[in-house]
Amino acid sequence: MTEDIERIKKKNLLLSYYNQDDLLAAGDSNRNLPAMSDSEVQIHLRDPYDINSSSFEPDLFLKKLIKEKTLPEIMDFENEVAKETRRLDSEMQTLVSENYNKFISATDTIRQMRSDFKKMEDEMENLVSFMSDITTFNDKINTTFQPKRSEISRLSGINNLLKKLQFVFELPAKLNEFVEKEHSYAKAVFYFTKAKKTLDHYKKMSTFKNIENDCLLIIENLKEKLYGRIDMSDSKPNDILESVDLLSQLGEPIEQLSTKYMNRIEKSLDQDLNALKLDLDLLAIDQKNQKDNNSGKVQSAMDILEFVDHGCNNFLANLSSVIESFTSLFLNQKNSDFKYTDENEEKLNTLIRAYWLKYCDIVRIRFEVEQNLGENTIIVRAVDRFYRRIQTINKQIPNIDLSTEASSIALYVAHLRVNFYLEILKSHFNESLIDLRHQVALIGTSNQPDKKLLNLHDSTFKSLTEQIKNVLSNLQAFIASDISFSAKVYFNEPFCKTYVRENLLVAYLKFIAQTANEYSNGSHDPVPSALLLILSRLCLEFESVAIDYLLTLADEQFFINNKSGITNKKELGDLFRDSAKLLINYYVKVRGINISQMIRKSVETRDWLNTIEPRNVRAVMKRIVEDLTSIDLQVGELFEAGIRKEKGSDSSRNTFMTRQTQRSAAWNLGANSGVDSKLMSNIQKLFAEKIEIFSQVDFNKMSILTGIVKITLKTFLECIRLKTFSKYGLQQIQVDCHYLQMYLWRFVNDENLVFVLLEEILNSSINRCTDVQLMESRVVELICEAV
């Protein structure tokens, strides 16, 4: 409260000095002082006892001070008043010094204004004096020339008439002079059109008639020259336009001029198109020379950017000039001397349309050729430059829309580019398969788990996916923000959704699956079996990882939000999974047939009736185990192990020998009791487990090896059924079966399957034996363990 009062006091001192006491309330009322209201301030300003108020009364203040204060208090108040006086005096001096320059400047300005106004007053007085003198002189001139004014007007008219007559009489000579100079044709037409009305008005007079005839002869000569300049092939466009304009001023028929100008335009446009066609021919020659390795010096064709620039700077510029000039000459003039007709506009539209379509055909052909030559960014820049120029020209023709073909060409080039990249991807995939086939052939058969097949699979898969990503990245140039046509709906959606996603990515993925299917139906035989394994694993990798990743990548990079009518991920995944199944089944079939051929040859080429007593396992059985071990290693690199059915204990694997011992006893018992051995065999088959040989294979090592083992043993069984065995032949089969039983169980998911098939093989051998005597199981074990 005290500080606010002090501040108000200080301001009131300054305001009272400048006689602006009333401004305090208005100034401080806006500050919303918390301690004093407006009414309190007004009362404070009108207090007679307030030394800072304008209503201050000294006598009343002194009486009140003497009455209320003691002597020491009065002396203290005196000292305080003295200090306040000195402080205010200091503040006033500071205020004056701070505004001194302003005061001086204001004084100088006022003094200068006073001087300027004085000078202006003197000039105004001089101006008034001059105006008075001018008025006086004007009155004197009017008074002096008043009697001769009509005579002067008459003489002036006669002078003008004489000048006109002189101009008419000199006109033929001037026209001849202008016609002889090519750059003065416009002056000749100007002078003739200027004098034509006068000649027509006085043509009944023989003199003027002769002058008019001379002028008409000269003008006819001028017309011939103007028409000749239009027909000349080396005439400049400005000269042609000037000739047409001058002929129209001379009154030549509009239809004749428009037809003549159209013919000249067609020649000029044909020259531009022929230059572009010549470049196409040069490009074909360049390609032929490159193909034939001919390095002869010939004129080289333009690249695609130069070609587009040449077309824009010549043909399109000429076309734009034609539109502008024809419009100004034949469409926009509707005066009495130049009749406007809709036929001319129709002529222009027809001409522009026809040549525009010809130009578009040439551009399409050039871009078709460029697909196998140019870089993607350069092609996109060329299309963008072409499209931008067409948009500029299109604004000049209200009745023809050239942007439709321009958009069509942009979309067509994008379609060509997508097809080009699709062929690149297909070629890369085929080359990858060839390289993969060579690498697999170099690996050969190895019993060491060195992960070579897995490395080949990983490198091939990475190469294929990286190639797809690079192609998608290159095609993003078509939808870059600085490309004029990229944001257009008629381009963006078909390009991104149809061309890139469906016609490129989905089509390529289907091509991979289709190619894999071809390897599974034997159309590429002979095929390394390891290649079938890698392809099957690749298909599974695409189905589980790549399809989702690549389709999502394409959707994000090309902003594909509308998913209607597109191929879904599940459809492609099922396609690749089916291809993987076909490949793995074909692999099982191929490997099974390879081993079966060894068994078949070993059985068919041996004389089983005259064989010696077995002392060793046949080499073919060892080879079968070695091949299956190699297959196990190969398959184990690419597929998981799978699940084997558990048996009770390792002693169950001796079941086969136990059954052989029981079977030997049974046969001996049957022979002694007269029981039919075939009947016993058929009874055993009734209770045996039925095995499906060519069943579907799962994507794991156990299932794949089981399929191969089943084919192998089934082939062994069928070959046995075609032979007759002696006692030693039967025993050799017994040894072979036991050897296979020792090793094959580890390759299958159910070892009982091996036991059943081997038991059936042995039973079939027994049924076809002339002297059934099985070897003791201990001896068989010793022979097999000695291998």
VOKOLGU-828415 format. One record per residue: residue in one letter; x, y, z of N, C-alpha, C in turn. Coordinates in steps of 0.05 Angstrom, whole numbers, plus 5000, padded with zeros to 4 digits. Example, Ala and Ser with C-alpha at 12.3 -4.5 7.8 and 13.67 -1.06 7.14 Angstrom:
% residues 2
A526448865156524649105156526449345156 S525749555142527349795143525850015157 
//
This chain:
% residues 787
M501749765000500050005000501750255000 T503850245016505650485019507150524992 E508050304980509550324955507850434933 D505350354931503550444910502950744914 I502650834939502151114944504551284936 E506951184942509351324935509551344904 R508951124890509151134861507151334850 I504751344861502651534851503551824857 K504851864879505752134885507852224865 K509752044858511752124839510552184812 K508552024803507352084777505752334778 N504452384800502752624802504452874801 L506952854811508753084810509453154781 L509952944765510552994737508153084721 L505852964727503453044713502553334720 S502953404745502153674752504053874739 Y506553794735508453974722507654024693 Y506553814680505653854652502653904650 N501353984672498554044673496853814662 Q497453574669496053334660495153164684 D494053304703493253164728490952964723 D489253034704486952864699487752604686 L490152584675490952334662491752114681 L492252184706493151984725491051764729 A488651854733486451664738486151474714 A486251594690485851424666488251244662 G490651344669493051174665493250954685 D492851024710493150824732490750664736 S488450744727486050584731486150324715 N487750334693488050084677489849884690 R491249964711493249784723492049624745 N489549674753488149514774489849484799 L490449734811492049724835490449594857 P491649414872490149264892489549434917 A491049664920490749814945488850044943 M488650174919487050414916485150394892 S482750474895480750484874480850754860 D479150784839479051034824478051264841 S476051204857474951414874476951504894 E478451324906480451394925482651574913 V483451504888485451664874484351954869 Q481851974861480652244856480552404882 I479752274903479752414929482552504937 H484452324931487252394938488252624921 L487452654897488352874880487053144889 R484753134901483353384910483653444940 D485553314953486053364982487653614985 P486553825000487954085004490454055022 Y490553835037492753795056494953625043 D494453535018496553365005498353544989 I500853534996502853714984503253654954 N502553404946502853324918500353374901 S498253474914495653504900495553784887 S493953804865493554064852491854244869 S490354134888488654304906489954364933 F492654344933494054384958493854674968 E493254714995493054975007495255005028 P497255165023499555185042498755275070 D497055475072496355585098494955375115 L493055245103491655025117493454805126 F495354745108497254525114499054595137 L500054855138501754945159500254945186 K497855045186496255045211495854765221 K495254585203494854305211497454185221 L499654255208502254135215503054235243 I502754505248503554625274501754505296 K499254455289497354365309497854075316 E498553905297498753615301501553515307 K503653665299506353565301507853715323 T509853585334511653705353513853845337 L515653985352517754135339519753945325 P520653735339522453545325521153425300 E518653365302517353245279517153445256 I516653705263516553905242519253935229 M521453925245524053945234524753705216 D523953465225524353235208522753255181 F520353355184518753385159519953585140 E521253805152522654005136524953875120 N526453715135528753575121527753385099 E525553245104524453065084523453215060 V522153445064521153605042523553715025 A525753785040528153885025529353665008 K529553425020530553195004528853134980 E526253134984524353074962524553274940 T524953534949525253754929527753714912 R529953644926532453604911532253364892 R530853154902530552914885528952974860 L526653114864524953184841526453364822 D528053554833529653724816531653564799 S532853364812534753194797533353034776 E531052924782529552774763528652944739 M527953194745527053374724529453444705 Q531753484718534153534701534753294683 T534553054695535152804679533152784656 L530552844662528552824641529053024619 V529853264626530353464606532853394589 S534953284603537353214588536852984568 E535152794578534552564560532952644536 N531252844538529552924515530553174502 Y533053264508534153504497534353494467 N535453264457535753244428533053254414 K531153134426528453134414527353424413 F527853574435526853844435528254014414 I530853964411532454114391531454044363 S531053784358530253694332527453804326 A525653804346522953904341523054204335 T524854344348525054634343526154684315 D528154524307529154564279527054494259 T525554284264523454214245521354434242 I520554544264518554764263519755004249 R522255064254523555294240523755244210 Q524454994202524654924173521954944160 M519854834174517154854163516255144159 R516955314177516255594175517555714151 S520155634146521655744123520455634097 D519755374097518655254073515955374065 F514355414085511755534080512055824069 K513955964079514456234069515256224039 K517056034033517956004005515655923987 M513955743997511755653981509755883976 E509456053995507656283991508756463969 D511356503969512556663948512156543921 E512556273919512256133893509356153883 M507456123902504656133894503956413884 E505156613895504656893885505756923857 N508256803853509356823826507656673805 L506556433814504956283796502356433789 V501256563808498756723802499456943782 S501857063786502657283768503057173739 F504356933737504756813711502156743697 M500256633712497656553701496256803691 S496457023705495157273696496357373670 D499157353668500457433643499557253620 I499456983625498656803603495756863594 T494056923612491256983605491257243587 T492857433594492957683579493957633551 F496157473549497257413522495257253505 N493857073518491956913503489657083491 D488857273508486757453498487757623474 K490257703476491357863454491557693428 I492457443431492757263407490057213394 N488057153412485357103401484357353386 T484957583397483957833384485357873357 T488057803357489557853332488857663310 F488557403316488057203296485057153290 Q483257293303480457243299479557283270 P480457483256479557523228480757313209 K483057193215484457003196484056713203 R482556653224482256373233481056193212 S478956273200477656103179479556053156 E481056253148482956223126485156023132 I486056033158488155843166487055553166 S484555523174483355253174483055153146 R482355333127482055243099484755163088 L486755323093489455263083490555003095 S489854963120490854713133489454463120 G486854483114485554263100486654213073 I487254443058488454403031491154273033 N492754343054495354223057495153923062 N493253843079492853563084492053413059 L490253533044489353403019491653372999 L493353572998495653562980497553342988 K497953313015499653093025498552823018 K495852793020494652543013494952482983 L494552692966494852662938497752582931 Q499552712945502352652940502952362948 F501852272971502151992980501051792960 V498651862948497451682929499151672903 F500051902894501651912869504351762873 E505451782897508051642902507651352910 L505151262914504750992925505850772908 P505450762881506550542865509650522868 A510950742868513850742871514750632898 K513350712919514050612946513450322948 L511150232937510549952938512649782924 N513549872900515649732886518149712903 E518749932916521249942933520949742956 F518649732969518249552992518149262983 V516949212960516648932951519448812944 E521248992933523848892926525448812951 K524848922974526148852999524448663015 E525548423020523948213033522948293061 H524548443075523848513103521948763104 S521148863080519349093080516549023070 Y515948773068513348693059511148803076 A511548813102509448913120508949213115 K510949373108510549653101508949683076 A509449513057507949523031505049473036 V504449273052501649203058500349433074 F501849543093500849763109500050003092 Y501850083074501350313057499050263038 F498950023028496749953009494049953022 T493949833045491349823060490550103069 K492550273074491950553083490750713060 A491850663035490950823012488550692997 K487850453005485850302989483150442989 K482350553012479750683013479650932996 T481951072996482051312979481951242950 L483351032942483350942914480550852906 D479250702923476550612917474650842914 H475051052930473251282930473551442904 Y475951462894476451622870477151452845 K476251202845477051022823475651102797 K473551262798472251342773473951542757 M475851672771477651852758479851692745 S480551752720482451592705485151592718 T486051812729488651822742488851632765 F486751652782486751472806486351182797 K484851142776484450872766487050742758 N488750902743491350802734493150742758 I493050922778494750872802493850612816 E491250572818490150332831491050082816 N490850092789491649862773494649792777 D496250002778499149952783499549832810 C498049932830498449822857497449532859 L495349472845494249202846496249002833 L497549092811499548922799501948862818 I502649082831504849052851504048862874 I501548892883500548732905500348442897 E499548392872499348112862502147992862 N504148142854506848042856507647982884 L506848162902507448122931506047862941 K503547812933502147572942503647322932 E504547332907506047092897508547042914 K509947262921512247222938511547122966 L509347222977508547133003507746833002 Y506246752982505546472979508046292975 G509946402959512346252955513946222981 R513946432997515346403023514046203041 I511446173039510045973055510845693046 D511145653019511745383009514645313011 M516445503016519245433017519845263042 S521345063038521944873060523744993081 D525445183073527345293092526345553104 S523845623101522745863112522545843143 K523146063156522946063185520046083193 P519345973216516545983226515446263228 N517146453237516246733239515546853212 D517146783191516646883164514046763153 I513546513160511046383150508646523163 L508846563189506646703203506246983193 E508347123188508147393177506847393149 S507547193133506447173106503447123107 V502646943124499746883126498247123136 D499347263156498047493167497847713146 L499947763130499847973110497847893088 L497747643080495847553060492947593070 S492547543096489847583106489047873106 Q491048053111490548343110489948433082 L491048283062490648353034487948243024 G486448103041483848013034483747743021 E485847573024485747303013483647133027 P482346943014480246783026481246623050 I479746623071480546503096480946203093 E479146073078479345783074481945713059 Q482545873039484945823023487445863040 L487546073056489846113074490045893095 S487845813107487945603128488945343116 T487945273091488845033078491845043072 K492645273061495445303055497245283079 Y496345403101497845403126497945123137 M495644973135495544703145497544523130 N497644553104499544393088502444453096 R503044713101505744783109506344663137 I504344673154504644563181505244263180 E503744123163504143833160506943763151 K508043923133510743873123512743903146 S512344113162514144173184514043953205 L511543873212511243653232512243393222 D511943343196512943093184516043083186 Q517343313183520243323185521143253213 D519643353233520343293261519942993267 L517742883257517242593262519242423247 N520042503223522042353208524742353222 A525342573236527842583251527742383274 L525442363287525142163309525241883298 K523941833275524041563263526941493255 L528441683245531141633238532841543262 D532241663285533641583309532941293316 L530441213312529740933317531340753298 D531640833273533240663255536140653263 L537240883272540040883282540340703306 L538340703324538440533347538440243339 A536840163319536839893310539539813298 I540840003284543439953272545539913294 D545340083315547240053338546939783351 Q544539693355544139433368545239213350 K544839233324545839033306548939023306 N550139263307553039273308554139163333 Q552739213355553639103381553438803381 K551338703368550838413367552938283349 D553738413327555638303309558538383316 N558838533338561538633346562838793324 N561138953311562139133290562639403301 S565139493300565839753312566139973291 G564739943268565040143248563840413256 K564940633245564040893253561440973238 V559340983254556741063243555541263263 Q553641413253552241603270550841453293 S551341543317550141403340547441513347 A545641343357542941433364543041583391 M540941743395540641883420539841693442 D540641763467539541613489536741703495 I535441573514532541623517531941913526 L533642023544533242293552533542493529 E535642453513536042623490533742593470 F532742353468530542303449528042453458 V527442443484525042583495525542883493 D527942973500528443263498528243353469 H529243193450529043273422526143283413 G524543093422521743103415520343333427 C521043393452519643623466520543893454 N523143913449524244173439523644223410 N523044013395522544053366519643993359 F518843743361516143673353514043813370 L514243773397512243883415512344193415 A514744303413514944593412513644693386 N514144553364512944623339509944593340 L509044383353506144343356504944563372 S506244633394505244853410505145113395 S507245163379507245403363505045403342 V504545173330502445143311499745213323 I499245103347496745163360496345453366 E498545583376498345863383498046033358 S499545983338499446153314496846113299 F495945863296493445813282491045943297 T491245923323489046043339488946343335 S491346473335491446763332490746853304 L491446683284490946763256488146703246 F487046483255484546393243482146353262 L482746353288480546303307479746543323 N481746713331481146933349480347183335 Q480647203308479947453294477147423282 K475347603290472547593282471547863271 N473448003258472648263247471248223220 S470548443208469048433183470748323160 D473348363162475048273140475847973143 F475247863165476247593170473947433183 K472647273167470347123177471246883194 Y470046863216470646633235468846393228 T470046173226468545923220469345703239 D467445523246468145293263469745083248 E469745103221471244903206474144923211 N475245163215478045193220478845073247 E477145103266477644983293477644683290 E475744573275475644283271478144193256 K478944343236481444273222483844253241 L484044453258486344453277486244213295 N483944163306483643933325484243673311 T483343643286483843393272486843363266 L488143583258491043573252492643503278 I492043643299493443603324493143313333 R490643223332490142943341491642733325 A491642773299492942573281495942573286 Y497242803287500142803291500942733320 W499142793338499742723366499742413369 L497842283356497841983357500241863344 K501141983321503541893308505941923327 Y506142143340508342193358508241993382 C505941943392505641753414506541473406 D505841393381506741133372509841113371 I511141323361514041323360515241313388 V514041463407515041463434514741193447 R512441063442512040793452514140603442 I514640613416516740433404519440493417 R520140743421522740813432522940703461 F520840733476520940623504521040323504 E519740193484519839903483522739813478 V524139953460526939883454528639943479 E527940143493529640233515529540043539 Q527539873541527239703564529739533570 N531039443548533339263552535939423551 L535839693550538239853547538640043570 G536640203576537040423595536740343624 E537740533641537440503669534640593678 N533740483700530940533708530540823715 T532440953730532041233737531941413713 I533541353693533541523668530941493653 I529841243652527341203638525141353653 V525041343679522941473695523241783690 R525541883691525942173686525042253658 A525542073638524642133611521642133609 V520341943622517341943621516242183636 D517442253658516442493673516842743657 R519042773643519443013626517443023603 F516942793592514942773570512142853581 Y511442743604508742793615508443083622 R510443203634510243483642509843663618 R511343613596511043783572508343753560 I507243513561504543473549502443633565 Q502743633592500843783608500844083602 T503244183595503444463587501944523561 I502444353542501144383516498144343517 N497344163534494544083536492844323545 K493944503560492444743569491844933546 Q493244913524492845093502490544993483 I489744743487487644633469485244553486 P483244713486480944663504479244423495 N479244363470477444153459478643883456 I481343863460482743603457484243553482 D483943303493485343223517487743043509 L490143163509492543003502493542843526 S492642913551493642783574492842493576 T490742413562489842133563492041953551 E493042023527495141863515497741883531 A498342123542500742153559500641973583 S498341963596498041793619498241503611 S497041443588497241163577500041083572 I501641263561504441203555506041163581 A505441333601506841303627506141033640 L503640953638502840693649504040473632 Y504140513606505240303588508140263594 V509640483597512540453603512940313630 A511240383650511440253676510839953673 H508839883656508239603651510539463638 L511839593618514139473605516439433624 R516739633642518939613661518439383681 V515939353689515339133708515838863694 N514938843669515438593654518438543651 F519938753646522838733644524138623669 Y523238733692524338643717523438363724 L520938293715520038023719521837823704 E522537893679524237713664527037703677 I527937923688530537923702530437733726 L528237743741527937573764527737283756 K526237223735526136943725528836853715 S530237023701532936943691534836893714 H534637073734536337033758535636773772 F533136703774532336453787533436213771 N533136223745534136003729537135983731 E538536213731541436203734542236093761 S540636173781541236063808540835763809 L538835663795538435373794540735233780 I541635353758543835233743546335233760 D546935463774549235473791548935273815 L546535263825545935073847546434793838 R545534733814545834463803548834393800 H550434583791553334533788554634493815 Q553834663835554934633862554234363874 V551734283870550934023881552533793868 A552933823842554533613828557333603838 L558533833845561233843856561433723884 I559233743899559333633926559433333925 G557833213907557832923905556732793930 T557532563935556632413959558832433980 S558032514003559932534025558632434051 N560132294067559132194092559832374115 Q560832614109561532804130559433024132 P558433074155556333284158557533564158 D558333654134559733914132557834144125 K555234084125553134294121553434434094 K554434304074554634434048551934484035 L550134294037547434344026546034564040 L546334584066545034794081546135064073 N548735084069550035334060549035414032 L548835214014547735273988544835373989 H543235244006540535334009540335614019 D541935674040541835944052542736154032 S544936104018545936303999543936343976 T542636123967540636153945538236303954 F537236243978534936373989535536673993 K537836734003538537014007538837163981 S540037033961540337153935537637213922 L535737033924533137073912531637293925 T531637303952530137513966531437783962 E534037793962535438053958534838163930 Q534737983910534138073883531338183881 I529538063895526738173895526738443908 K528038473930528138733945529438943927 N531538873913532739073896530939163873 V529438973862527539043841525339223851 L524239163874522139333886523239613892 S525639623901526939883907527240043881 N528039913860528340053834525640163824 L523540003827520940083817519640303833 Q520740363857519740583873520240853859 A522040853840522541103826520141213812 F518241033804515841113790513841263808 I514141223834512241353853513641553871 A515941653862517341853878515742113878 S516142273899514542513903515042723881 D517342723869517942923849517142843820 I515842603818514842513792512042613788 S511542743766509042893762506542703761 F506842463749504542293746504242083768 S506142083788506141873808503641883826 A502642123832500342153850497642123836 K497642103810495142083795493841803801 V491241813806489841563813489941363790 Y489641463766489541283743492241153738 F494441253750497041123748497840973773 N497441103796498440993821497240723828 E494640703828493340453836493940223817 P493640253791494340033773497239953775 F499040153777501840093778502639933804 C501740043827502539923852501139663857 K498539663853496939423861497139203840 T496639283815496539083793499239003782 Y500839213775503339153761505439043781 V505939193802508139123820507438873837 R505138893851504538673869503638423855 E501738443836500638213824502338113800 N502838303781504138213757507138173760 L508338283781511138233786511638043809 L510938133833511737973857510237713858 V507537723856505937473858506637293834 A506837413810507437253786510137113789 Y512137253800514737143804514636913825 L513236953846513036743866511636493854 K509536543838508236313825510136173805 F511836333792513736223774515736043789 I516636123812518435953828517035693835 A514535713844513035463852512635293827 Q511935413805511435263780514035123771 T516235263772518835143764519534913782 A519034953808519534733827517834493820 N515334543812513534323805514634173780 E515834313762517034183738519233993746 Y520734063767522833883776521733643790 S519233653798518033433813516533233794 N516233303769514833123751516632993730 G519233033734521132893717521733033691 S520833283687521233413661524133523659 H525633533681528333623680530333403686 D529533153682531432933687533732943668 P536132853676536632763704537232993722 V536232973747536533193766538033073790 P540133203800541433113824539433103847 S539432883861537432853883537733073904 A540233153909540633373929539233623921 L539133683895537733923885534833913892 L533533683890530733653898530333723927 L532233633944532133693973532233993977 I534134123964534534413968532034563958 L531034483935528634623924526234583943 S525934343953523734303972524034473997 R526534494007526934664030526534964023 L527335043999526835323991523835383990 C522235193980519335233979518235264007 L519135104025518235124053519035384065 E521535484058522435734069520735964058 F520135954033518336164022515636154035 E514535914039511935884051511735984079 S513835944095513836014123514836304128 V516636404112517936654118517636864096 A518636784072519036984051516437104040 I514336944037511837044025510737274041 D510437224067509337434085511137674085 Y513737644086515537864087515538034061 L515637894039515738034013513138184007 L510838054012508338184006507838414025 T508638394050508438614068510238844060 L512638774051514538974042513439124018 A512238983999511039113975508739293983 D507039194001504739354010505639614024 E507839604039508739844053510240034034 Q511939924017513440103999511740233978 F509640103970507940213948505140303958 F504840313984502440423997499940293986 I499840033987497539883977495639844001 N493540004002491639984024489139834016 N488439843991486039703981486839423974 K486039233990486838953987484738783972 S482738913960480738763945481838673918 G481238423911482038313886484938243883 I486338213906489138143904489637863915 T491837743908492437473917493337483946 N492037313963492637313991495037133997 K496137164021498537024029498036724032 K495636654041495036364046495036214019 E493936333999493936203973496736143963 L498436343965501236293956502636093975 G502036114001503335924019502535634013 D499935594007499035324000500435233974 L500735413956502035343930504935243935 F506335393951509135313957509335063974 R507435023992507434784008506834543991 D505034563972504434343954506834283937 S508234493928510734443912512834303928 A513134383953515034253971514333953975 K511733893978510933613981511533453956 L510933563933511533423908514533373905 L516133563912519033533909520033323928 I519133333953520233133973519232853966 N516732833956515832563948517332463924 Y517932653906519532573882522332493890 Y523432633910526132563920526132283932 V524132223948523931953959523631743937 K522031813917521731623895524331573880 V525731793874528231773859530331613874 R530731683900532731543915531931253920 G529431213924528430933927528930773902 I528330893879528730753853531630693848 N533430893855536330843851537330603867 I536430583892537330363908536030103899 S533430133890532029893881533329773857 Q534429943839535729843815538229673823 M539629753844541929593853540929313863 I538729323878537729073889536728893866 R535329013847534228853825536528723810 K538628873803540828763788542228543804 S542528583831543828383847542228123849 V539628153849537927913851537727773824 E537327923803536827803776539427683764 T541727793771544127693758545427463774 R544327373796545427153812543926893807 D545526673807544326403804543826293832 W541326333841540726263869540425953874 L540325803853540125513856542925393859 N544925513848547625403848549625573865 T548625723883550325893899551725723921 I554025833931555525693951554525773979 E555525643998554625704026555625984033 P553826144044554526424050556626444072 R558626614066560726674086560926974091 N559427134077559627424080556927544071 V556627794078554327954069554928054041 R552928044023553428123996554128423995 A555828503976556728773974554428973969 V552428883955550229073949548829153975 M548628983994547429054020549029264034 K551729234032553429434044553029704030 R552829694004552429933988549730073995 I547729914000545130024008545330174034 V546730054053547030184079548630444076 E550730434060552330674055550730894042 D549130824022547431024009545431144028 L544130984044542231084063543531254084 T546031184092547431364110548031634098 S548831634072549331884058546732044056 I544631914049542032054048541232174075 D541732014095541132114122542632364129 L545132384121546732624126545632854110 Q545032814084544033024067541433134077 V539532954083536933044092537133174119 G538933074136539233194162540133484162 E541533564140542433844138540134034134 L538033944121535934124112533334084127 F532933854139530333794153530933704181 E528933754198529233664226529033354227 A529933244250530132954252527532814252 G525432924264522932784266522832614291 I520632474295520132314320519932024312 R521531854327521431564324519731444346 K518231244338516631104358518430954377 E518030994402519730864422519030564426 K521130404429520730124436521330084465 G520629844474520929794503523829784511 S525629654496528429634503529929564478 D532629574480534329504457534129214450 S533229044469533028764463530928704442 S529128904438527028854418528128834390 R530528954386531728944360532828664353 N532828484373533528214368531128034361 T528828174358526428024352526627874326 F528028004306528127874280529527604282 M531827594297533227344300531627144316 T530227244336528527064352526426944335 R525227114317523127004299524326814279 Q526826864271528026674252528426404266 T529326394291529626144305527025994308 Q524926164315522326044319521225934292 R521826094270520926014244522325754235 S525025734241526425484234525325244248 A524625284273523425064288520724994277 A519225204269516525154258516625014232 W518525094216518824954190519524664194 N521424614212522224334218519824174228 L518324304246515924174257513824124235 G513524314218511524284196512424064177 A515024044172515923844153515523564165 N515923544192515623274205512723204208 S510923404212508123344216506523344191 G507723424168506323434143504523674139 V504823894156503224134153504224294129 D502424404113503024564089504424824098 S506924854088508425094095507225354084 K506025334060504825574048502425654064 L500925464074498625534091499525684116 M501725594128502825734151503626014144 S504826044121505726314113503326494108 N501226394096498826564091497526634117 I497526444137496326504163497826734176 Q500526724174502126934186501527204173 K501127214146500527464132497927584141 L496027404149493427514158493727684183 F495627614200496027754225498227964224 A499527984201501628184197500428464193 E501928674200501028954197501229024168 K499129144157499129234129500729494127 I502529504107504429724104503829854077 E503430124077503030274052505730384043 I506530284020509230344010509430634001 F507730723983507930993971506031183985 S506431224011504831414027506031694026 Q504531894035505532174035507832204055 V509832354047512132394064511932664078 D512632664104512632914120515433044117 F515433304125517933454122519833414146 N520733164149522733104169524432874160 K526732844172528632644163527532364166 M526332294188525332024193523231944172 S521432124165519332064146520532024118 I522532184110523732164084525231894082 L526931834102528431584101526631344103 T524431364117522431144119521331084092 G520631294076519531254050521531114032 I524131194033526131064016526530774024 V526630724050527030444060524630274051 K522230374053519930214045520130134015 I520830333998521130273970523330063965 T525530093980527829913977527029623984 L525829594007525129324017522829204000 K521029383991518829273974519929173948 T521829313937523129223912524628953917 F526028933940527328693947525328463948 L523128513960521028303963520028213936 E519428413918518328333892520428183875 C522928253878525028113863525227823874 I525027783900525127523912522927343902 R520627453898518327303889518627193860 L520527293846520927203818523227003816 K524326923839526626733838525926483854 T527526273848527426023863530225983876 F530125893901532525893917533225603925 S535825553927536825313939537225353969 K538325153982538725184011540625414017 Y542925424002544825634007543825913997 G542225903977541026153968539226273989 L537626094002535926184024537526294047 Q539726164053541326244076542726514070 Q543426564044544526824037542527044041 I540026994033537927184037537527234067 Q537827014083537527044112539727224123 V542227194114544427364123544027654115 D543127694090542627964080540528104096 C538327954102536128074117537028154145 H538627984157539528044184541428294184 Y543128304164544828534161543228794158 L541228784141539529024137538029094163 Q537228884177535828934203537629074223 M540229014222542029134241542329434237 Y542029534212542629814205540129974198 L538129854185535930014175534030124196 W534029994219532130084240532530374248 R535130464247535730734256534830944236 F534130874211533331064191530331114190 V528830954203525830964201524631054227 N522131164225520831254249519431034264 D519130804252517930574265519530324257 E521230224275523030004268521429744263 N519029734273517429494268516729464238 L516729694224516229684195518529524181 V521029564189523229414178523029124184 F522229064209522028774217519928634200 V517628774196515428654181516228594152 L517428794139518228754111520428554108 L522428554126524528354124523428074129 E521628054148520427794154518827694129 E517527884116516027794092517927714070 I520227854067522227774047523227494053 L523827444078524927174085522726964081 N520327024088518126834084517726764054 S517926984038517726934009520026763999 S522326804010524626634002524226344010 I523226314034522726034044520625894026 N518626054018516525934001517625853974 R519725983965520825923939523525763940 C523925633963526425483967525825183962 T527725053948527424773942528224593966 D529924703983530824554007531124744030 V528924764045528824964066530524884090 Q532725014094534424974118535625244125 L534625364146535625624155538125594171 M539825794168542325794183541825864212 E543525764229543225824257543626124262 S542026234280542126514285544826604295 R546226434311548826514321550826544298 V550726364279552526384256551926634239 V549326684236548626924220549627174234 E549427194260550427424274553427454271 L554827234273557727244270558527344242 I557127254221557727344194557227644191 C555027734202554228024199556028204216 E556828114239558528274256561428284245 A562128094229564828094218565128294195 V563028404186563128594163564428854173 
//
